[in-house]
């Protein structure tokens, strides 16, 4: 397997650090957590590449999340030490909630920049666990214990995809997780989220040229967001 050194990282200029808001905006901001990495050499010709999805997506969209982070299950949570650099895992979840543009003070109708999802499931006692329904009244059905997934430590910066005509297209990155308080960390009731890429398309296009073949998108945020205030565009 090829190991390629990065020669440059371009961080989105709106990113002020995980949890930091623009001047004059209060709260806990996770927006703009996207960067472009320039590789020292072109990626191998057999490396899989993906198109950016060509439009905004709305709440209720199913994301396929991919990463190399911690694994586990909804009943018992994360398995310590299970992250593996060469073990790729995938799972799906439903994008439930949105944070709008922090530079616009989260004004309704401003760009949808951050996505959130909760890890729904059926407990061993048959109880339905749906934390966003309990906290925010945003209720939905689980994709099933064998499909619905969380993200874990080591998945930060990984991609989320939507399926278009049988082809996976890149729609978001995965940058943070948070405890729901229902059971073991990483289990049912916990939440996750990341950055929707459509609002950053102009910046990506301008920054990626002239060598898109040697670039990679990355989210810098760390898993471990403790709580968030509900804001919807």
C-alpha positions in Angstrom: 0.0 0.0 0.0 1.2 3.5 -0.9 2.1 6.0 1.9 2.2 9.5 0.4 3.4 12.5 2.3 1.3 15.7 2.4 3.0 18.8 1.3 0.3 21.4 2.1 -3.0 21.7 4.0 -5.5 24.4 3.2 -8.0 24.9 6.1 -11.2 26.6 5.3 -10.8 30.3 6.3 -14.0 30.2 8.3 -12.7 27.6 10.7 -11.8 29.1 14.0 -11.1 25.9 15.9 -13.5 23.2 17.1 -16.1 24.7 19.3 -15.2 28.3 18.5 -17.7 30.7 17.0 -17.1 33.8 14.9 -16.7 37.1 16.7 -20.1 38.3 17.8 -21.7 34.8 17.7 -22.4 32.9 20.9 -22.6 29.2 21.4 -20.6 26.1 20.5 -19.7 26.2 16.8 -18.5 23.2 14.8 -19.0 24.8 11.3 -16.4 25.1 8.5 -14.4 22.1 9.7 -13.1 21.1 6.3 -9.6 21.2 4.8 -7.9 20.2 1.6 -4.7 18.2 1.7 -2.2 18.4 -1.2 -0.2 15.2 -1.6 3.5 15.2 -2.5 2.8 12.9 -5.5 -0.3 11.9 -7.3 -2.4 9.1 -5.8 -1.9 5.6 -7.3 -3.8 5.0 -10.5 -5.8 2.3 -8.8 -6.9 4.5 -5.9 -10.7 5.0 -5.8 -11.9 8.6 -6.3 -15.4 10.0 -5.9 -17.4 12.8 -7.3 -18.8 15.5 -5.0 -22.6 15.3 -4.9 -24.0 18.0 -7.2 -26.5 19.7 -4.9 -27.5 20.3 -1.3 -29.2 17.5 0.7 -32.0 17.7 3.2 -32.8 16.2 6.5 -34.0 12.6 6.2 -31.2 11.7 3.7 -29.5 8.3 4.4 -25.7 8.7 4.6 -23.2 5.9 4.2 -20.3 6.6 6.5 -16.8 5.2 6.1 -13.8 5.2 8.3 -11.0 3.4 10.1 -12.1 4.2 13.7 -13.4 2.4 16.7 -16.0 -0.4 16.3 -18.5 -1.9 18.7 -22.3 -2.3 18.8 -25.3 -0.4 20.0 -25.8 -2.4 23.2 -22.2 -2.4 24.6 -20.7 0.7 22.9 -17.2 1.1 21.6 -14.6 -1.7 22.0 -11.4 -0.2 23.4 -8.4 -0.4 21.1 -10.5 -1.5 18.1 -9.5 1.3 15.7 -7.3 0.0 13.0 -5.5 2.0 10.3 -5.9 -0.8 7.7 -9.4 -1.9 8.6 -12.1 0.1 6.7 -15.6 -0.1 8.1 -18.9 1.3 6.9 -22.4 1.9 8.2 -25.4 4.0 7.6 -27.5 6.6 9.4 -30.1 9.2 8.7 -29.2 12.9 8.7 -31.7 14.3 11.2 -30.8 17.9 12.1 -28.9 20.8 10.7 -26.8 23.8 11.9 -27.0 26.7 9.5 -24.2 29.2 8.7 -22.4 30.4 11.8 -21.2 33.5 10.1 -24.8 34.4 9.5 -25.5 33.7 13.2 -27.5 30.6 12.2 -30.2 32.6 10.5 -33.0 30.6 9.0 -32.5 30.1 5.3 -28.7 30.5 5.5 -26.5 27.7 4.2 -26.9 24.3 5.8 -23.4 23.6 7.0 -23.5 20.9 9.7 -25.3 17.6 9.9 -26.4 15.7 13.0 -27.7 12.2 13.4 -28.5 10.0 16.4 -27.8 6.3 16.8 -31.3 4.7 17.0 -31.8 1.1 17.9 -33.7 -1.5 19.8 -32.3 -2.3 23.2 -31.9 -5.8 24.5 -35.2 -5.4 26.4 -37.0 -4.4 23.2 -37.1 -0.7 24.1 -36.8 1.7 21.1 -34.0 4.2 21.7 -34.4 7.5 19.8 -32.6 10.3 21.5 -33.4 13.1 19.1 -37.1 12.2 19.4 -36.8 12.4 23.2 -34.8 15.6 23.3 -36.0 17.5 20.2 -39.2 15.9 19.0 -37.4 14.8 15.8 -38.5 11.2 15.6 -37.7 8.5 13.0 -37.4 4.8 12.6 -34.1 3.0 13.0 -32.5 1.5 9.9 -32.1 -1.7 12.0 -29.5 -3.0 14.4 -27.5 -4.6 11.5 -27.4 -1.4 9.4 -27.7 1.8 11.6 -24.3 2.9 12.8 -22.4 5.4 14.9 -18.9 6.9 14.2 -16.1 6.5 16.7 -12.6 7.7 17.5 -10.4 7.5 14.4 -13.3 8.2 12.0 -12.9 12.0 12.2 -12.3 13.4 8.7 -13.8 10.3 7.0 -16.4 10.6 4.3 -20.1 10.3 4.1 -21.7 9.3 0.8 -25.1 9.2 -0.9 -25.9 6.8 -3.7 -26.7 8.2 -7.1 -27.5 5.9 -10.0 -25.5 3.1 -8.4 -22.5 5.3 -7.7 -21.4 6.6 -4.3 -20.9 10.4 -4.3 -19.2 12.4 -1.5 -21.7 14.6 0.4 -20.2 15.3 3.8 -17.4 14.5 6.2 -17.7 13.0 9.7 -16.0 15.1 12.4 -17.6 14.6 15.9 -19.6 12.4 18.2 -21.4 13.0 21.5 -22.9 11.0 24.4 -26.6 10.7 24.7 -26.6 9.4 28.2 -28.5 6.2 27.5 -25.8 3.6 28.1 -22.2 2.8 27.2 -20.3 5.4 25.2 -20.8 4.8 21.5 -24.0 2.9 22.0 -27.6 3.5 21.1 -28.7 7.1 21.9 -25.4 8.7 21.2 -25.1 11.2 18.3 -22.7 12.2 15.6 -22.2 14.7 12.8 -20.0 16.5 10.5 -19.8 19.1 7.7 -22.0 19.2 4.6 -19.8 19.9 1.6 -22.2 21.7 -0.7 -21.9 25.1 1.0 -18.1 24.9 0.5 -18.1 23.9 -3.1 -16.8 27.2 -4.5 -14.0 27.2 -1.9 -13.1 23.6 -2.7 -13.1 24.2 -6.5 -11.0 27.3 -6.1 -8.5 25.7 -3.7 -8.3 22.3 -5.4 -7.1 23.6 -8.8 -4.9 22.9 -10.7 -4.2 19.4 -9.4 -7.5 17.8 -8.1 -5.9 14.3 -8.5 -3.5 15.0 -5.7 -5.9 16.5 -3.1 -8.0 15.0 -0.3 -10.8 16.4 1.8 -10.4 16.3 5.6 -12.3 17.2 8.7 -10.2 18.3 11.6 -12.7 18.1 14.5 -12.1 15.5 17.2 -14.8 13.0 18.3 -16.0 14.1 21.7 -18.6 16.9 21.4 -20.4 16.8 24.8 -23.6 18.7 23.9 -25.1 21.0 21.3 -27.9 23.6 21.1 -30.5 22.8 18.5 -30.6 25.2 15.6 -32.4 24.5 12.4 -32.3 26.4 9.1 
